[in-house]
Amino acid sequence: MKKLVIINLILILIYCILPNEIQKNINETVENTVEEIQKEIISEEQPTEEQKQVSNLNISFDMNLLTKSNITIEELQKGFANTNMQGLEQYFINAENETGINAIYLAGLATHESGWNTSDFAKERNNLFGWQSYDSNLNATKRFTSKEESIMTVARALKKMYLSENGCYFNGYKISDISKRYASDKQHDQKVFRNMQKIVDKIK
């Protein structure tokens, strides 16, 4: 864009001081140059295939959680790189495919609740979500046989109880709608979303 501005300034000077015939020849040359620059600008503005894929991962705080991310296992591997979540990528993708719940949200919820798979509940009970963990009775926290079972069980329960209009905890389809009944922490939704952003930022 700066190139075009400079060319326009040069043209103004040319028209002020040079004879008509010379102006005509220069003008033809400039027009060809401008055309080439415009092609360059258009090419630069076109996203690459990799950029197109990442742009599909755009998230927002008010997103509908039943909007699929269509994230790939390779992308989620980048999002989980250098964390204890590595190796769980396929389970989140499977959960999205089965329930329709955005896999980045599920990952954001799991990483928040489990401290990126470092909490005692995650290590001792395979519970990534603090599922059935109550402030008054932490010992009631559910045990799972595997992390995969934890992810699939919670995704199915979220779809049935929180993200279906006849669900017992249904308030809507946004992050904040789930957090109202999911946790006592008033900032739960914001903390989950921050983890979602961290995952997507690592992919980009």
Number of C-alpha atoms within 10 A of each C-alpha: 8 6 10 13 9 10 14 13 10 12 14 10 10 16 15 9 9 12 10 11 9 11 16 13 10 15 15 11 11 16 12 11 14 16 11 11 15 15 12 11 12 9 11 10 9 10 11 11 9 9 11 11 16 17 13 12 19 12 19 13 16 12 15 16 25 17 14 19 20 15 20 14 16 12 19 25 20 17 24 23 15 9 14 13 21 16 13 18 22 17 19 25 24 16 21 25 15 12 19 18 25 26 30 28 25 23 28 23 26 26 25 23 23 20 17 20 23 16 18 13 23 23 13 11 18 23 30 30 25 25 20 16 16 13 10 7 9 12 12 12 16 16 18 19 10 13 18 19 15 23 23 18 14 20 22 18 14 20 18 17 16 22 25 15 14 10 14 11 18 19 18 15 19 17 21 21 18 21 20 17 13 17 16 11 11 11 12 20 22 14 17 23 22 16 20 24 20 13 23 22 13 14 17 14
